[in-house]
Amino acid sequence: MLLRRRTILVAACLFGGPALAHSWYPFWCCDDHDCRALVEAYGETVTETADGWRLWDGRLIGREYGKMSPDAKFHLCEEPTTRAIICFFAPQGAS
């Protein structure tokens, strides 16, 4: 009985959780580890410019680096320590 409970707990930890919400992130980009949807309510705004997209903190993502988001949200994948941008996804129509 104890072994069965442990097995269920391990399975829940491995297969459940927020990572499944955006399982479409490409493996070559971040594979759900460093990616997240931007939240405008937290000040994470994106402004479209002629050159690409300007983030709330001043960083610019060139149009050649933006990928199409499958939902209606902007998504940013960045390295957690250096905050280097790995991938950026923009909703359709934000080109």
C-alpha positions as CSV (number, residue, x, y, z in Angstrom):
1,M,0.0,0.0,0.0
2,L,2.8,2.4,0.9
3,L,4.6,1.6,-2.4
4,R,1.4,2.4,-4.3
5,R,1.0,5.8,-2.6
6,R,4.7,6.7,-3.4
7,T,4.2,5.6,-7.0
8,I,1.1,7.8,-7.3
9,L,2.9,10.8,-5.7
10,V,5.9,10.5,-8.0
11,A,3.6,10.3,-11.1
12,A,1.7,13.3,-9.9
13,C,4.9,15.3,-9.5
14,L,6.3,14.2,-12.9
15,F,3.2,14.6,-15.0
16,G,1.1,17.2,-13.2
17,G,1.7,20.9,-12.7
18,P,1.9,24.2,-14.6
19,A,4.4,23.0,-17.2
20,L,1.7,21.1,-19.0
21,A,-0.2,24.4,-19.6
22,H,2.3,25.4,-22.3
23,S,3.6,22.1,-23.5
24,W,3.8,23.5,-27.0
25,Y,7.2,25.3,-26.3
26,P,9.7,23.8,-28.7
27,F,12.4,21.6,-27.1
28,W,15.2,23.5,-28.9
29,C,14.0,26.7,-27.3
30,C,13.4,26.0,-23.7
31,D,11.1,22.9,-23.3
32,D,8.9,24.6,-20.7
33,H,11.7,25.4,-18.4
34,D,12.5,29.1,-19.0
35,C,9.4,30.1,-20.9
36,R,6.3,32.0,-19.7
37,A,3.4,34.0,-20.9
38,L,3.9,37.7,-20.3
39,V,1.4,39.3,-17.9
40,E,0.4,42.9,-18.8
41,A,-1.1,43.3,-15.3
42,Y,2.4,42.9,-13.9
43,G,3.8,45.6,-16.2
44,E,5.1,43.1,-18.7
45,T,4.1,45.1,-21.8
46,V,5.2,44.7,-25.4
47,T,5.2,47.6,-27.9
48,E,5.4,46.9,-31.6
49,T,8.1,49.0,-33.4
50,A,9.3,49.0,-37.0
51,D,12.2,46.8,-36.0
52,G,10.3,44.3,-33.9
53,W,9.0,44.2,-30.3
54,R,10.2,46.4,-27.4
55,L,9.7,44.9,-24.0
56,W,8.8,46.9,-20.9
57,D,12.4,46.8,-19.7
58,G,13.8,48.3,-23.0
59,R,15.0,45.1,-24.7
60,L,14.2,44.8,-28.4
61,I,13.4,41.6,-30.2
62,G,14.0,41.9,-33.9
63,R,11.3,40.7,-36.2
64,E,13.6,38.0,-37.6
65,Y,13.7,36.4,-34.1
66,G,10.0,36.5,-33.2
67,K,8.0,33.3,-33.6
68,M,4.2,32.9,-33.9
69,S,2.4,32.2,-30.7
70,P,-0.3,29.6,-30.9
71,D,-2.5,31.5,-28.5
72,A,-3.3,35.2,-28.1
73,K,-0.5,36.0,-25.8
74,F,3.2,37.0,-25.9
75,H,5.6,34.5,-24.5
76,L,9.2,35.1,-23.4
77,C,11.9,32.4,-22.9
78,E,14.9,33.7,-21.2
79,E,17.9,32.4,-19.3
80,P,17.1,32.9,-15.6
81,T,20.5,34.2,-14.5
82,T,21.6,36.5,-17.3
83,R,18.0,37.2,-18.6
84,A,19.3,36.5,-22.2
85,I,16.4,36.0,-24.5
86,I,16.2,32.5,-25.9
87,C,12.9,32.7,-27.7
88,F,10.1,35.2,-28.1
89,F,6.5,34.3,-29.3
90,A,4.0,36.9,-30.5
91,P,0.4,36.4,-31.2
92,Q,-0.9,36.4,-34.8
93,G,-1.4,39.9,-36.0
94,A,1.4,41.3,-33.8
95,S,3.8,41.4,-36.7
